[in-house]
Amino acid sequence: MISILTIVAASAVTVLQVDAEASRRSVLSRGDTARLAHVFRRARSGGKVVIGVIGGSITQGALASAEDKRWGNLVAQWWRETFPKAAVEFVNAGIGATGSDIGAHRVKAHLLGRRPDFVVAEYALNDPANEQAAETLEGIVRQVLSRPNHPAMMLLFTMNNAGGNAQEFHAKVGRHYGLPMVSFRDAMWPEVQAGRVKWGDIEADMVHPNDRGHAICARLITDLLKGVLAHTPSDGSLPRIARLPKPLISDVFERTAMLGPENLTPKRIEGFGSGERSWAFGPVWEADRPGSVLELPVEGTTVGIIYYRVMGPMGMAEVTVDGGPPVKLDGWFDQTWGGYDACQFVARGLKPGKHVLTIRLLEEKSPRSEGHKFRVVRVLCAGLRR
């Protein structure tokens, strides 16, 4: 049997080939391709086409050796080469260690403001395999598909070194909305299990693809695009774009806001001040004295926060909405690879309208932490009124 992955070293150049069987196996669904047909027509006519990708560190490009080796950049390059008359722009909205929970609150600011025509979302690795992950992904999908320029959208499913991801739950959303979907996991995991491909051939660590892995992800996407393009009429006749269907799980995360010190005024602030700016999200609130309090006005039926976690002098905070059940958050992180912006929903099923979010720094902390610092990066509101 011919291996799915052929790697030939020649003159220090790595040549990668993905066979037709691998590409076929990767396609979970071709979906409804009407939106793609409309984007292809615009590209053929020489118009402006914006290619956007959103996801976690794999989308951001972690462990690719250069920017042009990232899977998103390679997909954008395919559009440029396939449609040389088009003005192709590329937007990479990937942020490491984030899932579709944060993505649903930032997609408008970080991606949709650039009016993308084609979007690929990659959250199957960072998201947990459960219905909440499907619900937050659905929020992203509904926000993208409801844009007035009718962008096309695809889902890409990557994996960890155990072959795990949230594909089962994300694919339910993809099928409901007729999205094309390709799975790097379904293409490559059988080959890894059979020993025909070594994990290190395609991955740089436990979760991040190396240059070959990025190239495979891009190839699986562009193979599907090529197939759709081959069956897209060039005479100007185009299929009708279907209406956005009713939600599969909910539309709570279709109506979201992401708030911070620049656009949210506290009702009460004691001990909290400006902290080290988040590279991904901007200014933050920070405190290091137990008893510090931050009260913030919020809206919607779901409220959450993004807070910073790192192996450092970090403390714990108790978070409530309208004095309801408290949620305890720990800023101390037991891994050495660095810090990250964590997301936690602290209240769901609230009545629509205004509420008060209270964050109180505790005396309690991890026994391994040498301090009480707590950093509030962003406040998340979902289920806003239309």
NUGU-490419 format. One record per residue (C-alpha): x negated, y negated, z. Coordinates in nm, 3 decimals, padded with zeros to 5 digits, always signed. Example, Ala and Ser with C-alpha at 12.3 -4.5 7.8 and 13.67 -1.06 7.14 Angstrom:
SITE       xx       yy       zz
SITE  -01.230  +00.450  +00.780
SITE  -01.367  +00.106  +00.714
END
This chain:
SITE       xx       yy       zz
SITE  +00.000  +00.000  +00.000
SITE  -00.130  -00.346  -00.091
SITE  -00.175  -00.572  +00.209
SITE  +00.043  -00.879  +00.228
SITE  -00.266  -01.091  +00.295
SITE  -00.575  -01.078  +00.077
SITE  -00.873  -01.278  +00.199
SITE  -01.173  -01.293  -00.031
SITE  -01.486  -01.482  +00.069
SITE  -01.651  -01.634  -00.236
SITE  -01.897  -01.921  -00.230
SITE  -01.786  -02.004  +00.125
SITE  -01.431  -02.063  +00.000
SITE  -01.145  -01.860  +00.148
SITE  -00.891  -01.749  -00.110
SITE  -00.550  -01.657  +00.029
SITE  -00.276  -01.473  -00.151
SITE  +00.068  -01.384  -00.022
SITE  +00.234  -01.113  -00.224
SITE  +00.593  -01.118  -00.350
SITE  +00.711  -00.866  -00.091
SITE  +00.594  -01.088  +00.195
SITE  +00.760  -01.390  +00.046
SITE  +01.083  -01.195  -00.008
SITE  +01.077  -01.061  +00.347
SITE  +01.031  -01.411  +00.489
SITE  +01.357  -01.543  +00.344
SITE  +01.630  -01.510  +00.602
SITE  +01.868  -01.710  +00.386
SITE  +01.855  -01.922  +00.070
SITE  +02.152  -02.109  +00.211
SITE  +02.355  -02.372  +00.032
SITE  +02.110  -02.530  -00.213
SITE  +02.333  -02.816  -00.332
SITE  +02.145  -03.078  -00.131
SITE  +01.813  -02.954  -00.263
SITE  +01.943  -02.980  -00.620
SITE  +02.023  -03.348  -00.564
SITE  +01.677  -03.415  -00.421
SITE  +01.516  -03.232  -00.713
SITE  +01.706  -03.455  -00.958
SITE  +01.582  -03.766  -00.781
SITE  +01.227  -03.635  -00.790
SITE  +01.251  -03.539  -01.158
SITE  +01.368  -03.889  -01.247
SITE  +01.064  -04.043  -01.082
SITE  +01.242  -04.185  -00.779
SITE  +01.113  -04.217  -00.425
SITE  +01.131  -03.894  -00.224
SITE  +01.052  -03.876  +00.148
SITE  +00.942  -03.538  +00.285
SITE  +00.975  -03.506  +00.663
SITE  +00.878  -03.235  +00.912
SITE  +00.961  -03.217  +01.282
SITE  +00.860  -02.968  +01.548
SITE  +00.593  -02.891  +01.805
SITE  +00.216  -02.866  +01.792
SITE  +00.216  -02.632  +01.492
SITE  +00.397  -02.899  +01.293
SITE  +00.176  -03.170  +01.438
SITE  -00.111  -02.970  +01.293
SITE  -00.287  -02.824  +01.595
SITE  -00.599  -02.621  +01.507
SITE  -00.582  -02.685  +01.134
SITE  -00.934  -02.789  +01.035
SITE  -00.820  -03.103  +00.853
SITE  -00.503  -03.304  +00.801
SITE  -00.458  -03.180  +00.445
SITE  -00.468  -02.818  +00.572
SITE  -00.154  -02.856  +00.786
SITE  +00.154  -02.674  +00.661
SITE  +00.359  -02.994  +00.633
SITE  +00.092  -03.171  +00.430
SITE  +00.065  -02.871  +00.200
SITE  +00.442  -02.873  +00.143
SITE  +00.431  -03.247  +00.064
SITE  +00.145  -03.180  -00.179
SITE  +00.362  -02.924  -00.359
SITE  +00.625  -03.194  -00.413
SITE  +00.361  -03.431  -00.552
SITE  +00.223  -03.171  -00.789
SITE  +00.564  -03.044  -00.899
SITE  +00.708  -03.392  -00.955
SITE  +00.417  -03.612  -01.067
SITE  +00.648  -03.899  -01.162
SITE  +00.804  -03.921  -00.816
SITE  +00.681  -04.147  -00.538
SITE  +00.645  -03.888  -00.263
SITE  +00.603  -04.005  +00.096
SITE  +00.533  -03.773  +00.388
SITE  +00.638  -03.815  +00.753
SITE  +00.500  -03.580  +01.019
SITE  +00.717  -03.605  +01.331
SITE  +00.555  -03.312  +01.512
SITE  +00.468  -03.356  +01.880
SITE  +00.287  -03.082  +02.069
SITE  +00.454  -02.898  +02.359
SITE  +00.800  -03.028  +02.269
SITE  +01.113  -02.834  +02.183
SITE  +01.440  -02.913  +02.013
SITE  +01.572  -03.046  +02.347
SITE  +01.339  -03.345  +02.318
SITE  +01.365  -03.333  +01.939
SITE  +01.739  -03.394  +01.944
SITE  +01.680  -03.718  +02.133
SITE  +01.388  -03.845  +01.924
SITE  +01.471  -03.735  +01.569
SITE  +01.645  -04.064  +01.492
SITE  +01.359  -04.285  +01.606
SITE  +01.072  -04.064  +01.490
SITE  +01.204  -03.932  +01.160
SITE  +01.547  -04.041  +01.040
SITE  +01.452  -04.408  +01.040
SITE  +01.225  -04.325  +00.743
SITE  +01.525  -04.195  +00.544
SITE  +01.389  -03.847  +00.464
SITE  +01.528  -03.663  +00.162
SITE  +01.398  -03.321  +00.264
SITE  +01.338  -03.208  +00.623
SITE  +01.183  -02.891  +00.763
SITE  +01.227  -02.821  +01.135
SITE  +00.992  -02.586  +01.325
SITE  +01.102  -02.524  +01.684
SITE  +01.139  -02.146  +01.705
SITE  +00.811  -02.102  +01.892
SITE  +00.850  -02.375  +02.156
SITE  +01.219  -02.317  +02.221
SITE  +01.344  -02.046  +02.458
SITE  +01.547  -01.767  +02.303
SITE  +01.887  -01.870  +02.436
SITE  +02.204  -02.054  +02.343
SITE  +02.092  -02.386  +02.487
SITE  +01.807  -02.388  +02.235
SITE  +02.058  -02.321  +01.960
SITE  +02.275  -02.606  +02.087
SITE  +01.991  -02.860  +02.091
SITE  +01.873  -02.746  +01.748
SITE  +02.230  -02.787  +01.627
SITE  +02.212  -03.147  +01.745
SITE  +01.908  -03.208  +01.524
SITE  +02.071  -03.038  +01.228
SITE  +02.390  -03.240  +01.259
SITE  +02.196  -03.565  +01.287
SITE  +01.996  -03.486  +00.974
SITE  +02.284  -03.359  +00.762
SITE  +02.514  -03.648  +00.853
SITE  +02.279  -03.913  +00.712
SITE  +02.434  -04.109  +00.424
SITE  +02.159  -04.013  +00.176
SITE  +02.253  -03.642  +00.217
SITE  +01.907  -03.499  +00.293
SITE  +01.833  -03.133  +00.239
SITE  +01.706  -02.933  +00.536
SITE  +01.520  -02.606  +00.599
SITE  +01.417  -02.409  +00.907
SITE  +01.072  -02.252  +00.953
SITE  +01.023  -01.980  +01.216
SITE  +00.670  -01.924  +01.350
SITE  +00.568  -01.686  +01.632
SITE  +00.341  -01.612  +01.927
SITE  +00.092  -01.326  +01.953
SITE  +00.366  -01.091  +02.075
SITE  +00.578  -01.166  +01.769
SITE  +00.823  -01.363  +01.981
SITE  +01.027  -01.672  +01.895
SITE  +01.379  -01.815  +01.917
SITE  +01.466  -01.710  +01.562
SITE  +01.768  -01.501  +01.662
SITE  +01.945  -01.803  +01.811
SITE  +01.819  -02.066  +01.567
SITE  +01.921  -01.854  +01.268
SITE  +02.283  -01.858  +01.387
SITE  +02.276  -02.235  +01.356
SITE  +02.103  -02.217  +01.018
SITE  +02.364  -01.980  +00.876
SITE  +02.652  -02.190  +01.010
SITE  +02.520  -02.496  +00.825
SITE  +02.403  -02.313  +00.515
SITE  +02.036  -02.398  +00.566
SITE  +01.757  -02.226  +00.376
SITE  +01.542  -02.041  +00.633
SITE  +01.201  -01.878  +00.609
SITE  +01.022  -01.678  +00.876
SITE  +00.645  -01.664  +00.908
SITE  +00.714  -01.404  +01.178
SITE  +00.910  -01.175  +00.948
SITE  +00.647  -01.208  +00.676
SITE  +00.338  -01.147  +00.890
SITE  +00.428  -00.962  +01.210
SITE  +00.487  -00.623  +01.039
SITE  +00.140  -00.651  +00.884
SITE  -00.020  -00.735  +01.219
SITE  +00.158  -00.444  +01.387
SITE  +00.048  -00.205  +01.112
SITE  -00.313  -00.320  +01.143
SITE  -00.333  -00.438  +00.785
SITE  -00.386  -00.795  +00.905
SITE  -00.574  -00.899  +01.217
SITE  -00.422  -01.170  +01.435
SITE  -00.741  -01.374  +01.401
SITE  -00.709  -01.368  +01.023
SITE  -00.408  -01.600  +01.041
SITE  -00.407  -01.751  +01.392
SITE  -00.659  -01.963  +01.582
SITE  -00.529  -01.871  +01.930
SITE  -00.220  -01.713  +02.086
SITE  +00.027  -01.942  +01.906
SITE  -00.140  -02.182  +01.662
SITE  -00.207  -02.084  +01.300
SITE  -00.552  -02.137  +01.154
SITE  -00.592  -02.282  +00.805
SITE  -00.483  -01.951  +00.651
SITE  -00.176  -01.937  +00.873
SITE  -00.080  -02.295  +00.787
SITE  -00.124  -02.213  +00.419
SITE  +00.104  -01.909  +00.450
SITE  +00.375  -02.116  +00.623
SITE  +00.359  -02.369  +00.340
SITE  +00.357  -02.097  +00.077
SITE  +00.670  -01.933  +00.215
SITE  +00.852  -02.267  +00.208
SITE  +00.737  -02.361  -00.142
SITE  +00.814  -02.015  -00.282
SITE  +01.175  -02.066  -00.175
SITE  +01.175  -02.418  -00.319
SITE  +01.037  -02.288  -00.650
SITE  +01.315  -02.032  -00.669
SITE  +01.583  -02.295  -00.610
SITE  +01.423  -02.535  -00.857
SITE  +01.416  -02.267  -01.127
SITE  +01.794  -02.238  -01.104
SITE  +01.867  -02.611  -01.074
SITE  +02.021  -02.754  -01.394
SITE  +01.814  -03.024  -01.558
SITE  +02.105  -03.165  -01.758
SITE  +02.234  -03.382  -01.475
SITE  +02.517  -03.152  -01.364
SITE  +02.486  -03.099  -00.993
SITE  +02.680  -02.897  -00.736
SITE  +02.904  -03.073  -00.487
SITE  +02.760  -03.131  -00.142
SITE  +02.977  -02.964  +00.120
SITE  +03.117  -03.152  +00.416
SITE  +02.953  -03.112  +00.753
SITE  +03.131  -02.819  +00.923
SITE  +03.269  -02.823  +01.274
SITE  +03.008  -02.752  +01.543
SITE  +02.906  -02.393  +01.603
SITE  +02.829  -02.456  +01.973
SITE  +02.879  -02.830  +02.032
SITE  +02.811  -03.176  +01.895
SITE  +02.681  -03.304  +02.231
SITE  +02.327  -03.341  +02.099
SITE  +02.439  -03.514  +01.781
SITE  +02.495  -03.834  +01.982
SITE  +02.183  -03.901  +02.183
SITE  +01.957  -04.175  +02.319
SITE  +01.597  -04.173  +02.442
SITE  +01.530  -04.455  +02.689
SITE  +01.226  -04.598  +02.866
SITE  +01.094  -04.913  +03.037
SITE  +01.114  -05.110  +02.714
SITE  +01.491  -05.068  +02.676
SITE  +01.628  -04.962  +03.016
SITE  +01.650  -05.192  +03.320
SITE  +01.654  -05.015  +03.660
SITE  +01.938  -05.074  +03.904
SITE  +01.688  -05.016  +04.185
SITE  +01.312  -04.970  +04.181
SITE  +01.097  -04.911  +04.490
SITE  +00.741  -04.786  +04.462
SITE  +00.761  -04.716  +04.089
SITE  +00.556  -04.926  +03.848
SITE  +00.390  -04.899  +03.509
SITE  +00.175  -04.590  +03.464
SITE  -00.062  -04.466  +03.199
SITE  +00.112  -04.503  +02.864
SITE  +00.231  -04.181  +02.697
SITE  +00.060  -04.149  +02.359
SITE  +00.375  -03.996  +02.209
SITE  +00.650  -04.198  +02.375
SITE  +00.509  -04.529  +02.498
SITE  +00.534  -04.702  +02.841
SITE  +00.634  -04.499  +03.148
SITE  +00.738  -04.538  +03.513
SITE  +00.501  -04.397  +03.772
SITE  +00.483  -04.367  +04.152
SITE  +00.245  -04.199  +04.396
SITE  +00.405  -04.274  +04.734
SITE  +00.666  -04.036  +04.882
SITE  +00.998  -04.211  +04.927
SITE  +00.963  -04.416  +04.609
SITE  +01.299  -04.450  +04.432
SITE  +01.402  -04.524  +04.075
SITE  +01.773  -04.571  +03.995
SITE  +01.867  -04.601  +03.630
SITE  +02.197  -04.666  +03.452
SITE  +02.276  -04.390  +03.201
SITE  +02.564  -04.280  +02.980
SITE  +02.696  -03.963  +02.822
SITE  +02.796  -03.614  +02.929
SITE  +02.441  -03.478  +02.957
SITE  +02.143  -03.645  +03.124
SITE  +01.782  -03.535  +03.134
SITE  +01.434  -03.668  +03.178
SITE  +01.094  -03.619  +03.023
SITE  +00.826  -03.611  +03.291
SITE  +00.452  -03.551  +03.279
SITE  +00.295  -03.228  +03.409
SITE  -00.075  -03.164  +03.450
SITE  -00.322  -02.987  +03.680
SITE  -00.400  -03.297  +03.882
SITE  -00.291  -03.501  +04.187
SITE  +00.076  -03.463  +04.100
SITE  +00.381  -03.453  +04.327
SITE  +00.746  -03.351  +04.320
SITE  +01.062  -03.553  +04.267
SITE  +01.428  -03.490  +04.344
SITE  +01.663  -03.601  +04.067
SITE  +02.039  -03.650  +04.089
SITE  +02.316  -03.800  +03.877
SITE  +02.594  -03.982  +04.064
SITE  +02.477  -03.815  +04.385
SITE  +02.550  -03.469  +04.245
SITE  +02.350  -03.148  +04.291
SITE  +01.977  -03.230  +04.313
SITE  +01.718  -03.092  +04.073
SITE  +01.358  -03.065  +04.194
SITE  +01.082  -03.135  +03.941
SITE  +00.715  -03.053  +03.994
SITE  +00.454  -03.266  +03.819
SITE  +00.177  -03.018  +03.903
SITE  +00.094  -02.768  +03.626
SITE  -00.102  -02.447  +03.681
SITE  -00.273  -02.432  +03.338
SITE  -00.612  -02.574  +03.246
SITE  -00.551  -02.655  +02.879
SITE  -00.420  -03.004  +02.959
SITE  -00.103  -03.194  +03.043
SITE  +00.224  -03.221  +02.858
SITE  +00.557  -03.402  +02.861
SITE  +00.817  -03.161  +03.001
SITE  +01.193  -03.187  +02.952
SITE  +01.460  -03.103  +03.209
SITE  +01.833  -03.159  +03.186
SITE  +01.951  -03.262  +03.532
SITE  +02.327  -03.288  +03.473
SITE  +02.568  -03.147  +03.215
SITE  +02.945  -03.158  +03.176
SITE  +02.971  -03.513  +03.306
SITE  +03.270  -03.731  +03.225
SITE  +03.202  -03.955  +02.925
SITE  +03.089  -04.300  +03.023
SITE  +02.845  -04.460  +03.265
SITE  +02.650  -04.286  +03.541
SITE  +02.353  -04.345  +03.773
SITE  +02.036  -04.137  +03.757
SITE  +01.832  -04.138  +04.080
SITE  +01.471  -04.018  +04.100
SITE  +01.316  -03.992  +04.448
SITE  +00.955  -03.894  +04.514
SITE  +00.923  -03.622  +04.779
SITE  +00.674  -03.550  +05.055
SITE  +00.673  -03.194  +04.929
SITE  +00.415  -03.100  +04.666
SITE  +00.229  -02.799  +04.535
SITE  -00.025  -02.676  +04.791
SITE  -00.286  -02.693  +04.516
SITE  -00.218  -03.059  +04.436
SITE  -00.419  -03.334  +04.604
SITE  -00.168  -03.611  +04.544
SITE  +00.195  -03.717  +04.494
SITE  +00.187  -03.891  +04.157
SITE  +00.499  -03.855  +03.946
SITE  +00.542  -03.997  +03.596
SITE  +00.882  -04.053  +03.432
SITE  +00.818  -04.065  +03.059
SITE  +01.169  -04.098  +02.917
SITE  +01.536  -04.069  +03.012
SITE  +01.752  -03.859  +02.780
SITE  +02.126  -03.915  +02.728
SITE  +02.349  -03.695  +02.514
SITE  +02.720  -03.671  +02.448
SITE  +02.744  -04.045  +02.398
SITE  +03.071  -04.193  +02.282
SITE  +03.101  -04.237  +01.910
END
